[in-house]
Amino acid sequence: MISSYPLFTGLSVALLCAAWASLLLPLARLPLAIRSILIVGITLLLMLPLGGNPAWYAVRGIFGDSSIMALLFYIAFILQQNFSWQFYRPDELLLLRRLLVMTALLLYPFALGLTQFDSYSPGYANPWFLAILFIMALLFWWRRYYFLAISLTASVAAWSLQMLESANLWDYLLDPVFVVLLLLTCIKPAAGADQTR
Amino acid sequence: MTITRLGALLIIMSGFALALLHLPTDLPVALVLPNLDKGKESNEPGLQAAFVSGELTHEVHSATAVELNNGDIRVFWYGGKREGSKDTAIYSRVFSNSAAGWSEIHEVMSRRQVTHDTRRYIRKLGNPVAVVKDDELWLFFVTVSVGGWAGSSINLSVSTDNGNSWGPVRRLISSPFMNISTLVRNAPLLTEQGEVMLPAYHEFIGKFSELLRIDNSGAVIDKYRISHGREAIQPALLATDPGNAIAFMRNSSAKNPGKLWFSHTDGSLANWTPLAPLALPNPDAAATVVQLDAADELLLVFNNHPSERDDITMAWRAAEDTDWQLIHQFENLDEGEKIHNPFSYPFLLKTSNGDFHLFYTWKRKHIKHVHFNRAALLKMRAAAGTDS
């Protein structure tokens, strides 16, 4: 599992923090060089020791690991927000937000014990769950939502290679911090704005 | 079709084909049944009690024990300035049958080590449980990074030398919600396939019991829900046949408090019957249970009160359709003495030689060990008038 390697895990925590900074701070108003320095600075700060361990240990201890879907979105989000690259269209972001919020509303209450049904269990190698995701990926492809189609496929492939500590497919698709960030992109429209070069 | 479009389709096909190739074959779970031999017969009733946790820490709690392959008993507990303080660590020592005594106490897991190994900030440790798996000793324990016990996650470390040294700690992922709030308390079961079935429970928002299926590498590969809502935690599990188990659970319910919960499987470890209250009381406290000469002849140690942990009592049940009989009281708080939860977290171990080792938290200051043999058990039953 790659998540046992400090570099991968440290960088994934840095991506999480940089994505939140991109969302909450008015970085887009700053000159490109300053933006770049800030993003790199956040990464370096997390690598500094805090109480004898790298600071990212504390962030990881509190928030856990990001899903693969989240990590891919964070990369796209940081580059799209701060460096005017375009990975996803505004309507693609809207669809991702709606899908993930709906999924979270179905997944978390049942996983936290609402009924005898455990919504987390199908994430353990359930062929039907995989089939639904495959159909979704094809639908995204059909509608030319390539970011969604490729991110979903990459998450499934990462699960089959057990790249995270978890053996559960849900943990590769979404995590609560990702869902909250996506919700906030709704409140802060600038975050989802299309910024082409 | 453009190259981008075709390329995207190929990536999707390849990614999902890779996942299909890695779909594991789901074999039915067959539980390893416990050894129900009576062990050596002794005519002389023997019962010894002693404090075993020493004076290393101000407070101690949550002892569990395991019989090693050589017949020795290794006990684990956690201790620190107080429950949940930053200096908590997991301690252990060994009771040697051959030397008839206890080894030195040593720290087996510290906050610093778990932080280093799991690459996560760890604030406190707790609730160790262990199982012997072939030539290895697997130790599960909980850690918290932020907040109270509801923020716990389970960790695993493996020893190949009966617990003298431990391998790197790995984190078990068992919840989609930042992996918080899964805890352990009671002993795992093993399967014929070499997997571990770990009874666990959840405490954040919901309070419920579940069973984690853990493969040879230590990864959670499935889980089964025993209860739901905010009713029952800390399941104590027993295998009744290869495909079935029973569970006794701590009552954490606000709606239906005061009685020990019971559930059993219905042909598969994935199907558990609705919670049923036993006649035995439960003050929202851990209980422990072992099988005697038959799968349904049970010995259960618990707090015999619906709201207080002022005693440690043992009950015996001859068979599934018979009533529980109280056969012995190990502790009872003196009248007038006022201590909050003085006796708690009992853990009963039946060893291959037929002896019993009971461990429990004594006024938070000590782990008390009561070692008794089968003759002593028969004497307790006779004294209680349950001898048939």
Interface residues (C-beta under 8 A of the other chain):
Chain A: P6 T9 G51 G52 N53 Y57 A58 R60 G61 I62 F63 G64 D65 L107 Y108 A111 L112 G113 L114 T115 Q116 F117 D118 Y120 S121 G123 Y124 A125 P127 L130 L133 F134 A137 L138 W141 R144 Y146 A149 I150 T153 A154 V156 A157 W159 S160 L161 Q162 L164 E165 S166 A167 N168 W170 D171 L174 D175 P176 V177
Chain B: T4 R5 A8 L9 I11 I12 S14 G15 F16 L18 A19 L20 L21 H22 L23 P24 D26 R112 T115 H116 R119 R120 Y121 I122 R123 S145 V146 R170 R171 I173 S175 P176 F177 M178 N179 I180 H202 F204 I205 G206 K207 F208 E210 A219 V220 I221 D222 K223 Y224 R225 S227 H228 G229 R230 W272
